[in-house]
Amino acid sequence: MHGSTLTPSAAHAAVANTQQRATACSLSPQEALLGAFNATNLASGYIERGNFAAARRKLMLALQALNQLQTEA
């Protein structure tokens, strides 16, 4: 495993919540970084199972969170 303490469904819920909040208001840098980490961790699991479409969607969420961090800097 990757040392994640969240189950895949809990991590997915956290990423979905982060995505919803991102559209409603801007995230703090810590929330954006956590969202990127969670999405990347989920993408890794999807890649291990061969679900590349889902992995791509999660990696897009990770990139969106990182872009937000870059634009705030």
MIGUGU-937740 format. One record per residue: residue in one letter; x, y, z of N, C-alpha, C in turn. Coordinates in steps of 0.02 Angstrom, whole numbers, plus 50000, padded with zeros to 5 digits. Each point is the difference from the previous one (the first is absolute). Example, Ala and Ser with C-alpha at 12.3 -4.5 7.8 and 13.67 -1.06 7.14 Angstrom:
2
<guro><tortor>a</tortor><n_X>50660</n_X><n_Y>49716</n_Y><n_Z>50390</n_Z><ca_X>49955</ca_X><ca_Y>50059</ca_Y><ca_Z>50000</ca_Z><c_X>50045</c_X><c_Y>50060</c_Y><c_Z>50000</c_Z></guro>
<guro><tortor>s</tortor><n_X>49982</n_X><n_Y>50053</n_Y><n_Z>49964</n_Z><ca_X>50042</ca_X><ca_Y>50059</ca_Y><ca_Z>50003</ca_Z><c_X>49961</c_X><c_Y>50055</c_Y><c_Z>50037</c_Z></guro>
END
This chain:
73
<guro><tortor>m</tortor><n_X>50041</n_X><n_Y>49941</n_Y><n_Z>50000</n_Z><ca_X>49959</ca_X><ca_Y>50059</ca_Y><ca_Z>50000</ca_Z><c_X>50043</c_X><c_Y>50062</c_Y><c_Z>50000</c_Z></guro>
<guro><tortor>h</tortor><n_X>49968</n_X><n_Y>50057</n_Y><n_Z>49997</n_Z><ca_X>50035</ca_X><ca_Y>50063</ca_Y><ca_Z>49996</ca_Z><c_X>50000</c_X><c_Y>50038</c_Y><c_Z>50066</c_Z></guro>
<guro><tortor>g</tortor><n_X>49980</n_X><n_Y>49968</n_Y><n_Z>50055</n_Z><ca_X>50000</ca_X><ca_Y>50034</ca_Y><ca_Z>50064</ca_Z><c_X>49942</c_X><c_Y>50047</c_Y><c_Z>50010</c_Z></guro>
<guro><tortor>s</tortor><n_X>49950</n_X><n_Y>49995</n_Y><n_Z>49959</n_Z><ca_X>49941</ca_X><ca_Y>50043</ca_Y><ca_Z>50007</ca_Z><c_X>49956</c_X><c_Y>49974</c_Y><c_Z>50056</c_Z></guro>
<guro><tortor>t</tortor><n_X>49975</n_X><n_Y>50045</n_Y><n_Z>50042</n_Z><ca_X>49956</ca_X><ca_Y>49980</ca_Y><ca_Z>50054</ca_Z><c_X>49927</c_X><c_Y>50002</c_Y><c_Z>49979</c_Z></guro>
<guro><tortor>l</tortor><n_X>49985</n_X><n_Y>50026</n_Y><n_Z>49942</n_Z><ca_X>49932</ca_X><ca_Y>50004</ca_Y><ca_Z>49976</ca_Z><c_X>49983</c_X><c_Y>49940</c_Y><c_Z>49956</c_Z></guro>
<guro><tortor>t</tortor><n_X>49940</n_X><n_Y>49975</n_Y><n_Z>50006</n_Z><ca_X>49978</ca_X><ca_Y>49948</ca_Y><ca_Z>49954</ca_Z><c_X>49988</c_X><c_Y>50033</c_Y><c_Z>49933</c_Z></guro>
<guro><tortor>p</tortor><n_X>49999</n_X><n_Y>49961</n_Y><n_Z>49946</n_Z><ca_X>49988</ca_X><ca_Y>50031</ca_Y><ca_Z>49934</ca_Z><c_X>49936</c_X><c_Y>50041</c_Y><c_Z>49997</c_Z></guro>
<guro><tortor>s</tortor><n_X>49946</n_X><n_Y>49975</n_Y><n_Z>50031</n_Z><ca_X>49938</ca_X><ca_Y>50038</ca_Y><ca_Z>49997</ca_Z><c_X>50004</c_X><c_Y>50064</c_Y><c_Z>50042</c_Z></guro>
<guro><tortor>a</tortor><n_X>50034</n_X><n_Y>49998</n_Y><n_Z>50057</n_Z><ca_X>50009</ca_X><ca_Y>50060</ca_Y><ca_Z>50041</ca_Z><c_X>50044</c_X><c_Y>50050</c_Y><c_Z>49965</c_Z></guro>
<guro><tortor>a</tortor><n_X>50053</n_X><n_Y>49976</n_Y><n_Z>49967</n_Z><ca_X>50045</ca_X><ca_Y>50044</ca_Y><ca_Z>49964</ca_Z><c_X>49962</c_X><c_Y>50031</c_Y><c_Z>49941</c_Z></guro>
<guro><tortor>h</tortor><n_X>49959</n_X><n_Y>49960</n_Y><n_Z>49966</n_Z><ca_X>49961</ca_X><ca_Y>50027</ca_Y><ca_Z>49944</ca_Z><c_X>49952</c_X><c_Y>50055</c_Y><c_Z>50025</c_Z></guro>
<guro><tortor>a</tortor><n_X>49969</n_X><n_Y>49988</n_Y><n_Z>50057</n_Z><ca_X>49955</ca_X><ca_Y>50050</ca_Y><ca_Z>50028</ca_Z><c_X>50037</c_X><c_Y>50064</c_Y><c_Z>50017</c_Z></guro>
<guro><tortor>a</tortor><n_X>50061</n_X><n_Y>49993</n_Y><n_Z>50026</n_Z><ca_X>50041</ca_X><ca_Y>50059</ca_Y><ca_Z>50018</ca_Z><c_X>50018</c_X><c_Y>50039</c_Y><c_Z>49937</c_Z></guro>
<guro><tortor>v</tortor><n_X>50019</n_X><n_Y>49965</n_Y><n_Z>49947</n_Z><ca_X>50018</ca_X><ca_Y>50033</ca_Y><ca_Z>49937</ca_Z><c_X>49938</c_X><c_Y>50033</c_Y><c_Z>49970</c_Z></guro>
<guro><tortor>a</tortor><n_X>49944</n_X><n_Y>49966</n_Y><n_Z>50002</n_Z><ca_X>49938</ca_X><ca_Y>50029</ca_Y><ca_Z>49973</ca_Z><c_X>49981</c_X><c_Y>50062</c_Y><c_Z>50038</c_Z></guro>
<guro><tortor>n</tortor><n_X>50007</n_X><n_Y>49998</n_Y><n_Z>50067</n_Z><ca_X>49985</ca_X><ca_Y>50058</ca_Y><ca_Z>50041</ca_Z><c_X>50048</c_X><c_Y>50058</c_Y><c_Z>49983</c_Z></guro>
<guro><tortor>t</tortor><n_X>50063</n_X><n_Y>49983</n_Y><n_Z>49990</n_Z><ca_X>50049</ca_X><ca_Y>50051</ca_Y><ca_Z>49982</ca_Z><c_X>49983</c_X><c_Y>50031</c_Y><c_Z>49933</c_Z></guro>
<guro><tortor>q</tortor><n_X>49979</n_X><n_Y>49958</n_Y><n_Z>49953</n_Z><ca_X>49982</ca_X><ca_Y>50026</ca_Y><ca_Z>49933</ca_Z><c_X>49939</c_X><c_Y>50045</c_Y><c_Z>50004</c_Z></guro>
<guro><tortor>q</tortor><n_X>49950</n_X><n_Y>49982</n_Y><n_Z>50040</n_Z><ca_X>49941</ca_X><ca_Y>50041</ca_Y><ca_Z>50007</ca_Z><c_X>50017</c_X><c_Y>50066</c_Y><c_Z>50032</c_Z></guro>
<guro><tortor>r</tortor><n_X>50043</n_X><n_Y>49999</n_Y><n_Z>50051</n_Z><ca_X>50019</ca_X><ca_Y>50063</ca_Y><ca_Z>50033</ca_Z><c_X>50042</c_X><c_Y>50043</c_Y><c_Z>49954</c_Z></guro>
<guro><tortor>a</tortor><n_X>50039</n_X><n_Y>49969</n_Y><n_Z>49956</n_Z><ca_X>50041</ca_X><ca_Y>50038</ca_Y><ca_Z>49954</ca_Z><c_X>49957</c_X><c_Y>50040</c_Y><c_Z>49952</c_Z></guro>
<guro><tortor>t</tortor><n_X>49943</n_X><n_Y>49972</n_Y><n_Z>49981</n_Z><ca_X>49957</ca_X><ca_Y>50037</ca_Y><ca_Z>49954</ca_Z><c_X>49962</c_X><c_Y>50055</c_Y><c_Z>50037</c_Z></guro>
<guro><tortor>a</tortor><n_X>49987</n_X><n_Y>49990</n_Y><n_Z>50065</n_Z><ca_X>49961</ca_X><ca_Y>50048</ca_Y><ca_Z>50039</ca_Z><c_X>50044</c_X><c_Y>50058</c_Y><c_Z>50023</c_Z></guro>
<guro><tortor>c</tortor><n_X>50060</n_X><n_Y>49986</n_Y><n_Z>50023</n_Z><ca_X>50045</ca_X><ca_Y>50051</ca_Y><ca_Z>50024</ca_Z><c_X>50072</c_X><c_Y>49975</c_Y><c_Z>49992</c_Z></guro>
<guro><tortor>s</tortor><n_X>50047</n_X><n_Y>50043</n_Y><n_Z>50011</n_Z><ca_X>50069</ca_X><ca_Y>49978</ca_Y><ca_Z>49993</ca_Z><c_X>50021</c_X><c_Y>49962</c_Y><c_Z>50063</c_Z></guro>
<guro><tortor>l</tortor><n_X>50041</n_X><n_Y>49949</n_Y><n_Z>49990</n_Z><ca_X>50024</ca_X><ca_Y>49958</ca_Y><ca_Z>50055</ca_Z><c_X>50062</c_X><c_Y>50031</c_Y><c_Z>50031</c_Z></guro>
<guro><tortor>s</tortor><n_X>50011</n_X><n_Y>49983</n_Y><n_Z>50063</n_Z><ca_X>50063</ca_X><ca_Y>50019</ca_Y><ca_Z>50031</ca_Z><c_X>50055</c_X><c_Y>49958</c_Y><c_Z>49968</c_Z></guro>
<guro><tortor>p</tortor><n_X>50062</n_X><n_Y>50022</n_Y><n_Z>50004</n_Z><ca_X>50055</ca_X><ca_Y>49960</ca_Y><ca_Z>49971</ca_Z><c_X>50003</c_X><c_Y>49929</c_Y><c_Z>50029</c_Z></guro>
<guro><tortor>q</tortor><n_X>49985</n_X><n_Y>49993</n_Y><n_Z>50065</n_Z><ca_X>50002</ca_X><ca_Y>49934</ca_Y><ca_Z>50031</ca_Z><c_X>49946</c_X><c_Y>49954</c_Y><c_Z>49971</c_Z></guro>
<guro><tortor>e</tortor><n_X>49940</n_X><n_Y>50028</n_Y><n_Z>49989</n_Z><ca_X>49946</ca_X><ca_Y>49960</ca_Y><ca_Z>49972</ca_Z><c_X>50014</c_X><c_Y>49980</c_Y><c_Z>49928</c_Z></guro>
<guro><tortor>a</tortor><n_X>50029</n_X><n_Y>50046</n_Y><n_Z>49962</n_Z><ca_X>50017</ca_X><ca_Y>49985</ca_Y><ca_Z>49930</ca_Z><c_X>50054</c_X><c_Y>49946</c_Y><c_Z>49997</c_Z></guro>
<guro><tortor>l</tortor><n_X>50049</n_X><n_Y>50004</n_Y><n_Z>50044</n_Z><ca_X>50053</ca_X><ca_Y>49950</ca_Y><ca_Z>50001</ca_Z><c_X>49972</c_X><c_Y>49932</c_Y><c_Z>50021</c_Z></guro>
<guro><tortor>l</tortor><n_X>49957</n_X><n_Y>49999</n_Y><n_Z>50050</n_Z><ca_X>49969</ca_X><ca_Y>49937</ca_Y><ca_Z>50022</ca_Z><c_X>49957</c_X><c_Y>49971</c_Y><c_Z>49944</c_Z></guro>
<guro><tortor>g</tortor><n_X>49963</n_X><n_Y>50042</n_Y><n_Z>49965</n_Z><ca_X>49960</ca_X><ca_Y>49976</ca_Y><ca_Z>49944</ca_Z><c_X>50043</c_X><c_Y>49969</c_Y><c_Z>49945</c_Z></guro>
<guro><tortor>a</tortor><n_X>50057</n_X><n_Y>50032</n_Y><n_Z>49985</n_Z><ca_X>50046</ca_X><ca_Y>49973</ca_Y><ca_Z>49950</ca_Z><c_X>50029</c_X><c_Y>49934</c_Y><c_Z>50022</c_Z></guro>
<guro><tortor>f</tortor><n_X>50019</n_X><n_Y>49995</n_Y><n_Z>50064</n_Z><ca_X>50028</ca_X><ca_Y>49938</ca_Y><ca_Z>50026</ca_Z><c_X>49948</c_X><c_Y>49944</c_Y><c_Z>49997</c_Z></guro>
<guro><tortor>n</tortor><n_X>49939</n_X><n_Y>50014</n_Y><n_Z>50022</n_Z><ca_X>49948</ca_X><ca_Y>49949</ca_Y><ca_Z>49999</ca_Z><c_X>49984</c_X><c_Y>49977</c_Y><c_Z>49930</c_Z></guro>
<guro><tortor>a</tortor><n_X>49994</n_X><n_Y>50046</n_Y><n_Z>49953</n_Z><ca_X>49984</ca_X><ca_Y>49981</ca_Y><ca_Z>49931</ca_Z><c_X>50057</c_X><c_Y>49959</c_Y><c_Z>49970</c_Z></guro>
<guro><tortor>t</tortor><n_X>50062</n_X><n_Y>50018</n_Y><n_Z>50015</n_Z><ca_X>50056</ca_X><ca_Y>49962</ca_Y><ca_Z>49974</ca_Z><c_X>50002</c_X><c_Y>49930</c_Y><c_Z>50029</c_Z></guro>
<guro><tortor>n</tortor><n_X>49986</n_X><n_Y>49995</n_Y><n_Z>50065</n_Z><ca_X>49999</ca_X><ca_Y>49935</ca_Y><ca_Z>50032</ca_Z><c_X>49946</c_X><c_Y>49956</c_Y><c_Z>49971</c_Z></guro>
<guro><tortor>l</tortor><n_X>49942</n_X><n_Y>50027</n_Y><n_Z>49988</n_Z><ca_X>49946</ca_X><ca_Y>49962</ca_Y><ca_Z>49968</ca_Z><c_X>50019</c_X><c_Y>49980</c_Y><c_Z>49929</c_Z></guro>
<guro><tortor>a</tortor><n_X>50031</n_X><n_Y>50044</n_Y><n_Z>49963</n_Z><ca_X>50021</ca_X><ca_Y>49984</ca_Y><ca_Z>49932</ca_Z><c_X>50049</c_X><c_Y>49942</c_Y><c_Z>50000</c_Z></guro>
<guro><tortor>s</tortor><n_X>50045</n_X><n_Y>49999</n_Y><n_Z>50048</n_Z><ca_X>50048</ca_X><ca_Y>49945</ca_Y><ca_Z>50005</ca_Z><c_X>49964</c_X><c_Y>49933</c_Y><c_Z>50009</c_Z></guro>
<guro><tortor>g</tortor><n_X>49950</n_X><n_Y>49999</n_Y><n_Z>50043</n_Z><ca_X>49962</ca_X><ca_Y>49939</ca_Y><ca_Z>50010</ca_Z><c_X>49962</c_X><c_Y>49979</c_Y><c_Z>49937</c_Z></guro>
<guro><tortor>y</tortor><n_X>49973</n_X><n_Y>50049</n_Y><n_Z>49965</n_Z><ca_X>49964</ca_X><ca_Y>49984</ca_Y><ca_Z>49937</ca_Z><c_X>50049</c_X><c_Y>49972</c_Y><c_Z>49948</c_Z></guro>
<guro><tortor>i</tortor><n_X>50060</n_X><n_Y>50027</n_Y><n_Z>49996</n_Z><ca_X>50049</ca_X><ca_Y>49975</ca_Y><ca_Z>49953</ca_Z><c_X>50019</c_X><c_Y>49928</c_Y><c_Z>50017</c_Z></guro>
<guro><tortor>e</tortor><n_X>50009</n_X><n_Y>49986</n_Y><n_Z>50064</n_Z><ca_X>50017</ca_X><ca_Y>49931</ca_Y><ca_Z>50021</ca_Z><c_X>49946</c_X><c_Y>49951</c_Y><c_Z>49979</c_Z></guro>
<guro><tortor>r</tortor><n_X>49937</n_X><n_Y>50022</n_Y><n_Z>49999</n_Z><ca_X>49945</ca_X><ca_Y>49956</ca_Y><ca_Z>49981</ca_Z><c_X>49985</c_X><c_Y>50004</c_Y><c_Z>49925</c_Z></guro>
<guro><tortor>g</tortor><n_X>50037</n_X><n_Y>50040</n_Y><n_Z>49963</n_Z><ca_X>49990</ca_X><ca_Y>50005</ca_Y><ca_Z>49928</ca_Z><c_X>49943</c_X><c_Y>50045</c_Y><c_Z>49978</c_Z></guro>
<guro><tortor>n</tortor><n_X>49974</n_X><n_Y>50041</n_Y><n_Z>50045</n_Z><ca_X>49945</ca_X><ca_Y>50046</ca_Y><ca_Z>49984</ca_Z><c_X>50030</c_X><c_Y>50068</c_Y><c_Z>49981</c_Z></guro>
<guro><tortor>f</tortor><n_X>50023</n_X><n_Y>50004</n_Y><n_Z>49939</n_Z><ca_X>50037</ca_X><ca_Y>50060</ca_Y><ca_Z>49979</ca_Z><c_X>49955</c_X><c_Y>50061</c_Y><c_Z>49989</c_Z></guro>
<guro><tortor>a</tortor><n_X>49937</n_X><n_Y>49989</n_Y><n_Z>49982</n_Z><ca_X>49954</ca_X><ca_Y>50056</ca_Y><ca_Z>49992</ca_Z><c_X>49988</c_X><c_Y>50035</c_Y><c_Z>50067</c_Z></guro>
<guro><tortor>a</tortor><n_X>49989</n_X><n_Y>49961</n_Y><n_Z>50052</n_Z><ca_X>49989</ca_X><ca_Y>50029</ca_Y><ca_Z>50066</ca_Z><c_X>50065</c_X><c_Y>50033</c_Y><c_Z>50025</c_Z></guro>
<guro><tortor>a</tortor><n_X>50057</n_X><n_Y>49969</n_Y><n_Z>49986</n_Z><ca_X>50064</ca_X><ca_Y>50029</ca_Y><ca_Z>50021</ca_Z><c_X>50010</c_X><c_Y>50068</c_Y><c_Z>49966</c_Z></guro>
<guro><tortor>r</tortor><n_X>49982</n_X><n_Y>50004</n_Y><n_Z>49937</n_Z><ca_X>50007</ca_X><ca_Y>50064</ca_Y><ca_Z>49964</ca_Z><c_X>49957</c_X><c_Y>50054</c_Y><c_Z>50032</c_Z></guro>
<guro><tortor>r</tortor><n_X>49938</n_X><n_Y>49982</n_Y><n_Z>50017</n_Z><ca_X>49955</ca_X><ca_Y>50050</ca_Y><ca_Z>50032</ca_Z><c_X>50029</c_X><c_Y>50024</c_Y><c_Z>50066</c_Z></guro>
<guro><tortor>k</tortor><n_X>50028</n_X><n_Y>49955</n_Y><n_Z>50040</n_Z><ca_X>50029</ca_X><ca_Y>50020</ca_Y><ca_Z>50064</ca_Z><c_X>50062</c_X><c_Y>50042</c_Y><c_Z>49990</c_Z></guro>
<guro><tortor>l</tortor><n_X>50040</n_X><n_Y>49983</n_Y><n_Z>49951</n_Z><ca_X>50060</ca_X><ca_Y>50040</ca_Y><ca_Z>49987</ca_Z><c_X>49981</c_X><c_Y>50070</c_Y><c_Z>49976</c_Z></guro>
<guro><tortor>m</tortor><n_X>49945</n_X><n_Y>50007</n_Y><n_Z>49964</n_Z><ca_X>49977</ca_X><ca_Y>50066</ca_Y><ca_Z>49980</ca_Z><c_X>49981</c_X><c_Y>50041</c_Y><c_Z>50061</c_Z></guro>
<guro><tortor>l</tortor><n_X>49967</n_X><n_Y>49968</n_Y><n_Z>50050</n_Z><ca_X>49984</ca_X><ca_Y>50035</ca_Y><ca_Z>50062</ca_Z><c_X>50063</c_X><c_Y>50022</c_Y><c_Z>50036</c_Z></guro>
<guro><tortor>a</tortor><n_X>50050</n_X><n_Y>49957</n_Y><n_Z>50000</n_Z><ca_X>50064</ca_X><ca_Y>50017</ca_Y><ca_Z>50033</ca_Z><c_X>50032</c_X><c_Y>50060</c_Y><c_Z>49965</c_Z></guro>
<guro><tortor>l</tortor><n_X>49999</n_X><n_Y>50000</n_Y><n_Z>49935</n_Z><ca_X>50030</ca_X><ca_Y>50056</ca_Y><ca_Z>49963</ca_Z><c_X>49962</c_X><c_Y>50065</c_Y><c_Z>50012</c_Z></guro>
<guro><tortor>q</tortor><n_X>49934</n_X><n_Y>49996</n_Y><n_Z>50006</n_Z><ca_X>49961</ca_X><ca_Y>50060</ca_Y><ca_Z>50015</ca_Z><c_X>50019</c_X><c_Y>50028</c_Y><c_Z>50068</c_Z></guro>
<guro><tortor>a</tortor><n_X>50008</n_X><n_Y>49957</n_Y><n_Z>50049</n_Z><ca_X>50019</ca_X><ca_Y>50023</ca_Y><ca_Z>50067</ca_Z><c_X>50070</c_X><c_Y>50030</c_Y><c_Z>49999</c_Z></guro>
<guro><tortor>l</tortor><n_X>50047</n_X><n_Y>49969</n_Y><n_Z>49963</n_Z><ca_X>50067</ca_X><ca_Y>50028</ca_Y><ca_Z>49996</ca_Z><c_X>50001</c_X><c_Y>50066</c_Y><c_Z>49963</c_Z></guro>
<guro><tortor>n</tortor><n_X>49958</n_X><n_Y>50006</n_Y><n_Z>49948</n_Z><ca_X>49996</ca_X><ca_Y>50064</ca_Y><ca_Z>49964</ca_Z><c_X>49976</c_X><c_Y>50055</c_Y><c_Z>50046</c_Z></guro>
<guro><tortor>q</tortor><n_X>49953</n_X><n_Y>49984</n_Y><n_Z>50044</n_Z><ca_X>49976</ca_X><ca_Y>50050</ca_Y><ca_Z>50047</ca_Z><c_X>50057</c_X><c_Y>50022</c_Y><c_Z>50046</c_Z></guro>
<guro><tortor>l</tortor><n_X>50040</n_X><n_Y>49953</n_Y><n_Z>50023</n_Z><ca_X>50057</ca_X><ca_Y>50018</ca_Y><ca_Z>50042</ca_Z><c_X>50049</c_X><c_Y>50045</c_Y><c_Z>49962</c_Z></guro>
<guro><tortor>q</tortor><n_X>50011</n_X><n_Y>49984</n_Y><n_Z>49937</n_Z><ca_X>50048</ca_X><ca_Y>50039</ca_Y><ca_Z>49960</ca_Z><c_X>49974</c_X><c_Y>50071</c_Y><c_Z>49988</c_Z></guro>
<guro><tortor>t</tortor><n_X>49935</n_X><n_Y>50008</n_Y><n_Z>49988</n_Z><ca_X>49973</ca_X><ca_Y>50066</ca_Y><ca_Z>49987</ca_Z><c_X>49998</c_X><c_Y>50043</c_Y><c_Z>50062</c_Z></guro>
<guro><tortor>e</tortor><n_X>49997</n_X><n_Y>49968</n_Y><n_Z>50059</n_Z><ca_X>50001</ca_X><ca_Y>50039</ca_Y><ca_Z>50063</ca_Z><c_X>50069</c_X><c_Y>50024</c_Y><c_Z>50018</c_Z></guro>
<guro><tortor>a</tortor><n_X>50051</n_X><n_Y>49966</n_Y><n_Z>49975</n_Z><ca_X>50069</ca_X><ca_Y>50017</ca_Y><ca_Z>50019</ca_Z><c_X>50024</c_X><c_Y>50064</c_Y><c_Z>49966</c_Z></guro>
END
